[in-house]
Structures are given as structure tokens and as C-alpha cells.
Amino acid sequence: MPPIRAQQVSPLLGVALLVAGCGDPTPKAPEVRPVRTVVVEPRAVDDDRRAVGEVKPRHESDLGFRVAGKVVARPVDVGTSVRRGAVLARLDEQDYRNKLRSAEADLLAARAVLIETQGAEARQRQLLTTGVTTRASYDAALRNLQSAEAKQIAARAAVDLAKDQLRYTELHAEFDGVVTAVGAEPGQIVDVGRMVVRLAEPSARDAVFTIAESRFAPPAPNERPNIVVTLLSNPEVTAEGTVREISPVADPVTRTYQIKVALQDPPERMRFGASVVGRPKVAGETTVVLPGSVLFDKGSKPAVWVVDPAQGIVSLKPVEIARYETDRVFIGGGLAQGDIVVTAGVNRLRQNQKVRLAGGGEK
């Protein structure tokens, strides 16, 4: 047998080694994904929700005349403080004076007719007792007397109505207040009930807010939360108030709820129409606050990835959300103190995946 040269041995050895390698593959190491985490630590968090509103009068009335006519005077203007009973505006009263004189003349005529019928009834009654007149004649005289009495009553009512209409030509303040708007000028013809002066009571003020439907959380029945109200232009000007009215339905256009807060001793600088900021005055509650990036959707329910530090793996844990904010969530349940929650890359993880804390957990 001829000897085998070195050049022939080398290729054969390479083929043998390749075959041996295919028969015994090296197992691939499991993927270890670096993650950023946060350690769950419940803490007291103040309710920092804010709403911008406006100061409005609690009691405000649109005052108008009870009769139509021409405005001849309006001695008040916007911002005028008035006392109860003060004259706010006047109408031309000439037509109503003429109506009063006509009604008084009708009353005098009715009285004259009544006196005449009273005398006629008395004579017919006396003649009836002596048998000189008939019963029919007396009944006619009695009917005339009753008709005259009714006409006198109607004439007296017409006089009272004419006096009232004459008095209605002056518009008086119903309470102590300040004029916030006017709706008619001297020389203008106004109809019955048209707003001529809007009067507001300055001592009672409300801060009115509109809360978005997504952030509205109605309080418990009979609960009236306290609200701290500050002036938007000067946060140092503050007042406290109590929620006195909550709209039961959302606005059909803006989908907001209106909330009225009764201010307690508001400072003078909180004038009507001033922009204010309101926040609930509640003690900080202990809760878990996490970044919004921790949430993972599990069957249309919120969940988070929790790291098992002993095994270095992650598992999905359902949680309850108390409320959402712009960049964070308030956890209502599902997590315990000390849990390590993944905050980044949650969509790339799978159950029981090996992970490595990138730079350590953060609180």
C-alpha cells in the first residue's frame, strides 16, 4: 500500500471535524434583556388636580318693566351700587296717567248709578210692602241695584290696575346690589319683561368651573368637598369655598360638567368675572404612583411586568387603576411595597423572560 502524503491527510481531517461538529451542536444561551425598573413604594400624594374658572355672583337678576313704554331715564350704569328700592329706570308715564284718570272717572259714574239704583230699590221695596207696586217691578229694581254694585266693583278694580301700571313705570331695585349689565338706553321703546338692568348681590360670590368628562369624579352623596381658590393673575390672593352645586349631566356640546363653589369671605380683588384656579383641599392619601410607560394591555385590562430578583425573570401582573394623568398613573390595587416594576420596553417582554436591570432599579 503506498504511503499517504501530508497534503492528502489535511482535507480528510477537516471533513471529519465538520461532521463531528454537526452531530454535537452547542446550545444557544437564553436571551437576557436589559430593562429599566422602578421599586414600588406607596407614598402620600396630594391631589394636584386644577381647574380654571370664573367668579360669578350667586344671586343675579335680570330686571325689566312690567309694562311697555319709552325709557326716559336710567340713572344707573354698570358698576353702580344701589340700595333696595332705588330707582333704576323710568318710562314715559303720560299714557298711564291718562288711563288712571279715565278709570277714576268710570268709578265716579259707577258710584252715581249705584246711588240712583239704591234709591229706586228702596222706594220699590216700600211700595211693595203697602201693595202699591208689583213684585215684578221690585225685582227689576233689585237687579238694577246688583248690576250697579258689580259695575262699581269692576270700576274700582280698574282704578287699582291703572295705579299699579302707573307705579310700574318706575323700575326699582329688589335688593342691595351692584349693576352688572344694562339692556336699554333712554329714548328706547321696551316691551314687557325685557332686561333693562342686571343686578347682582355682591356679598355672595361663586367660583364656577367646568370639568372635563374624562377628569370628572362625582363625590359621594351629601359630600361637599372644600376647594382652595386662587386668583389666576395673582396666586397670593386666595379664598376657600365649598362645592354647593354640581351639574347632574354633561354639556351636550363641550362634554363638561359645571361645578359651583360658594366662596367664604372672598377678598375684594376677586371681582365678578375674574379668572381663578381651584384645587381640592384634601389630605394627601397613600397610593402608588408609576410612570405611564409601565402599563401593558392584557386582554383589554391593564397589567405591569414585575421582576423576580431571585430568578431574574419577569411575570405579568394585573393591576387596578385609580386614575390617569398626563404622564403617570395612580395604582389602586395589585401591587405590594417592594415590587420591582419594568418602566421601559414593556412591549418587547414575554412571560418568564430573563432580564437584567440596566443601571439598577430606581425609586
C-alpha positions in Angstrom: 0.0 0.0 0.0 1.5 3.4 -1.0 2.2 5.9 1.8 -0.3 8.7 2.3 1.2 12.2 1.9 0.5 15.1 4.3 -1.4 17.0 1.6 -4.0 14.2 1.4 -4.4 14.0 5.2 -5.3 17.6 5.8 -8.6 17.7 3.7 -9.8 14.5 5.2 -9.2 15.7 8.7 -11.2 18.9 8.0 -14.2 16.9 6.7 -14.1 14.6 9.7 -14.1 17.5 12.1 -17.1 19.2 10.3 -19.1 16.0 10.5 -18.3 15.7 14.2 -19.4 19.3 14.8 -22.8 18.8 13.1 -23.6 15.9 15.3 -23.0 17.7 18.6 -24.4 21.4 18.3 -23.6 23.9 21.1 -26.9 25.0 22.9 -27.7 28.7 22.4 -27.7 30.8 25.7 -31.2 32.3 26.6 -31.6 36.0 25.8 -31.2 38.3 28.7 -32.8 41.6 28.0 -31.8 44.8 29.9 -34.7 46.6 31.4 -35.2 49.8 33.5 -37.3 49.4 36.6 -38.8 51.2 39.5 -39.4 49.9 43.0 -43.0 50.2 44.3 -43.1 52.5 47.3 -46.5 53.8 48.4 -46.4 57.5 49.5 -48.7 60.3 50.4 -49.6 62.2 47.3 -51.7 65.5 47.3 -54.5 65.8 44.9 -52.9 68.3 42.5 -55.8 68.5 40.0 -56.5 72.0 38.9 -59.4 73.8 37.1 -59.7 77.3 35.7 -62.9 79.1 36.3 -64.6 82.4 36.8 -66.0 84.4 39.7 -69.8 84.9 39.3 -72.5 86.3 41.6 -74.5 83.7 43.4 -77.7 85.8 43.1 -78.2 87.8 39.9 -81.5 89.0 38.4 -82.5 90.5 35.1 -84.9 93.3 36.0 -87.4 94.7 33.5 -90.6 96.7 33.4 -93.9 95.1 33.9 -95.4 97.5 31.3 -94.3 98.6 27.9 -93.2 102.1 27.0 -90.4 104.5 26.2 -87.4 104.8 28.5 -87.0 108.4 29.6 -84.3 107.9 32.3 -81.8 105.3 33.5 -79.9 106.9 36.4 -77.6 103.9 36.9 -74.8 102.4 34.9 -72.6 99.3 35.0 -70.8 99.1 38.3 -73.2 101.3 40.2 -74.0 100.1 43.7 -77.6 100.6 44.7 -79.8 100.0 47.7 -83.0 98.2 47.8 -85.9 100.3 46.5 -83.6 102.6 44.5 -84.9 103.8 41.1 -83.1 102.1 38.3 -85.0 103.4 35.3 -88.2 105.2 34.3 -90.8 105.0 31.5 -92.8 107.8 30.0 -95.8 107.8 32.3 -98.2 110.1 30.5 -100.3 107.4 28.9 -100.7 105.6 32.2 -101.7 108.7 34.0 -104.4 109.2 31.3 -105.6 105.6 31.9 -105.8 106.3 35.6 -107.9 109.4 35.1 -110.2 107.5 32.8 -110.6 104.7 35.3 -111.3 107.1 38.1 -114.0 108.8 36.0 -115.6 105.5 35.3 -115.6 104.8 39.0 -117.4 108.1 39.8 -120.0 107.2 37.1 -120.5 103.8 38.6 -121.0 105.3 42.1 -123.6 107.7 40.7 -125.5 104.9 39.1 -125.2 102.8 42.3 -126.7 105.7 44.3 -129.6 106.0 41.9 -130.4 102.3 41.8 -130.2 102.1 45.6 -132.9 104.8 45.9 -135.0 103.1 43.3 -134.7 99.7 45.1 -135.6 101.3 48.4 -138.8 103.0 47.0 -139.9 99.8 45.3 -139.4 97.8 48.5 -141.5 100.3 50.5 -144.3 100.3 47.8 -144.2 96.6 47.7 -145.0 96.4 51.5 -148.0 98.6 51.0 -149.2 96.7 48.0 -149.0 99.7 45.6 -146.4 98.1 43.3 -145.9 94.7 41.9 -143.4 92.1 42.7 -142.0 92.2 39.2 -141.2 95.9 39.4 -139.4 95.4 42.7 -137.4 92.5 41.2 -136.3 94.7 38.3 -135.2 97.5 40.7 -133.2 94.9 42.7 -131.5 93.5 39.5 -130.5 97.1 38.6 -129.0 97.6 42.0 -127.0 94.4 41.9 -125.7 95.3 38.4 -124.7 98.8 39.6 -122.8 97.2 42.6 -121.0 94.9 40.2 -120.0 97.8 37.9 -118.7 99.7 40.8 -116.5 96.8 41.9 -115.2 96.5 38.3 -114.5 100.2 38.1 -112.7 100.1 41.5 -110.5 97.2 40.2 -109.8 99.2 37.0 -108.6 102.1 39.1 -106.3 99.8 41.2 -104.9 98.3 37.9 -104.3 101.8 36.5 -102.5 102.8 39.7 -100.3 99.7 39.5 -99.5 100.3 35.9 -98.5 103.9 36.7 -96.3 102.6 39.5 -94.7 100.1 37.2 -93.3 102.9 35.0 -90.5 103.1 37.6 -88.1 100.2 37.9 -86.8 99.7 41.5 -84.0 97.5 42.9 -85.3 94.4 44.5 -82.3 94.1 46.8 -79.0 95.7 47.7 -76.6 95.0 44.8 -74.4 96.2 42.0 -75.4 96.7 38.4 -73.5 94.2 36.2 -75.2 95.0 32.8 -77.8 97.3 31.2 -80.1 96.4 28.3 -81.8 99.7 27.3 -80.9 103.3 26.8 -83.0 106.4 27.3 -85.3 107.0 24.3 -85.6 103.3 23.6 -89.0 101.6 23.4 -89.0 98.4 25.5 -91.5 95.6 25.8 -92.8 93.9 28.9 -90.1 91.8 30.6 -87.2 93.0 28.6 -84.0 93.1 30.6 -83.2 96.8 31.4 -80.8 96.3 34.3 -79.0 93.2 35.6 -78.5 93.4 39.3 -76.2 91.1 41.3 -75.7 90.7 45.0 -72.0 91.5 45.7 -71.7 89.8 49.1 -72.4 86.2 47.8 -69.9 85.0 45.1 -69.4 81.7 43.4 -66.4 80.3 41.6 -67.8 78.5 38.6 -65.7 75.7 37.0 -66.2 73.4 34.0 -64.6 70.0 34.5 -63.8 67.7 31.5 -65.8 64.5 31.4 -62.6 62.4 31.5 -61.4 64.0 34.7 -64.8 64.3 36.5 -65.2 62.1 39.5 -68.5 62.9 41.3 -68.2 63.0 45.1 -70.2 60.7 47.4 -73.8 61.6 48.2 -74.1 64.5 50.6 -70.4 65.2 50.3 -69.3 68.8 49.7 -65.5 69.0 49.2 -63.6 72.0 50.2 -61.9 73.9 47.4 -58.9 76.3 47.6 -59.4 79.1 45.0 -56.6 81.5 43.9 -56.6 84.4 41.6 -55.1 83.4 38.2 -53.3 86.8 37.9 -52.0 86.7 41.5 -51.8 83.3 43.2 -51.2 85.1 46.6 -54.9 86.2 46.6 -56.7 83.1 47.9 -60.1 82.1 49.3 -61.7 78.9 50.4 -65.0 77.6 49.4 -67.4 74.6 49.4 -68.9 72.8 46.5 -72.6 73.8 46.6 -73.8 72.7 43.2 -72.8 70.0 40.7 -74.4 69.7 37.3 -76.1 66.3 37.1 -75.4 66.0 33.3 -72.6 66.9 31.0 -72.9 69.8 28.5 -74.1 68.2 25.2 -71.5 70.2 23.2 -68.4 70.5 25.3 -69.0 67.4 27.4 -68.0 69.2 30.6 -69.7 69.4 34.0 -70.3 72.7 35.7 -69.4 73.0 39.4 -70.2 76.0 41.5 -68.1 76.7 44.6 -69.5 79.0 47.3 -66.7 81.3 48.3 -66.3 82.1 52.0 -65.3 85.7 52.7 -63.7 86.3 49.3 -61.1 89.1 49.1 -62.2 92.3 47.3 -59.8 91.6 44.5 -61.9 88.6 43.5 -64.3 90.7 41.5 -67.0 89.4 39.2 -65.6 88.0 36.0 -62.1 87.4 37.5 -60.3 84.2 36.4 -59.5 81.9 39.2 -57.8 78.5 39.7 -59.4 75.9 42.0 -57.9 72.8 43.6 -59.4 70.3 46.1 -58.3 70.8 49.7 -57.9 67.2 50.8 -55.2 65.4 52.8 -52.6 63.5 50.9 -53.6 59.9 50.5 -51.1 57.0 50.4 -51.0 55.5 47.0 -48.7 54.0 44.3 -47.7 56.4 41.5 -46.0 55.0 38.5 -44.9 56.3 35.1 -47.5 55.8 32.4 -45.0 53.7 30.4 -45.3 50.7 32.8 -48.8 49.7 31.5 -49.2 46.7 29.4 -52.5 45.6 27.8 -53.5 42.1 28.9 -56.9 41.1 27.4 -58.1 44.7 27.4 -57.1 45.0 31.1 -54.1 46.9 32.5 -51.1 45.0 33.8 -47.4 45.5 34.5 -44.3 43.5 34.3 -42.8 42.6 37.7 -39.3 41.4 38.1 -38.4 38.4 40.3 -35.0 39.4 41.6 -34.2 35.8 42.9 -34.7 34.2 39.4 -34.1 37.3 37.3 -37.3 36.8 35.3 -40.4 38.9 34.6 -44.0 38.0 35.0 -47.2 39.9 34.1 -49.3 41.1 37.0 -52.8 42.7 36.6 -53.4 46.0 38.4 -56.3 48.3 39.1 -56.0 51.9 38.0 -57.3 54.6 40.4 -56.9 57.4 37.9 -54.9 58.5 34.9 -52.9 61.7 34.4 -50.8 63.0 31.6 -47.6 61.1 32.2 -48.4 58.9 35.2 -50.9 56.6 36.6 -52.3 56.0 40.2 -52.4 52.3 41.0 -55.5 51.4 43.1 -54.5 47.7 43.7 -52.5 44.8 42.5 -49.0 45.8 43.7 -47.2 45.5 47.0 -44.4 47.5 48.5 -41.1 46.5 47.2 -42.3 45.1 43.9 -39.9 45.8 41.0 -41.8 47.1 38.0 -40.4 47.4 34.5 -40.8 51.0 33.2 -39.4 50.8 29.6 -39.6 48.2 26.8 -42.7 46.5 28.2 -44.0 45.6 24.7 -40.8 43.5 24.0 -41.1 41.3 27.0 -42.6 37.8 27.4 -43.6 35.7 30.3 -40.7 34.3 32.4 -38.1 36.1 30.2 -34.7 36.6 31.7 -33.9 40.2 32.3 -31.0 42.3 33.6 -31.5 45.5 35.5 -30.0 48.3 33.4 -28.1 50.5 35.9 -30.1 49.2 38.8 -33.7 49.9 39.9 -34.9 53.4 40.5 -37.3 54.7 43.1 
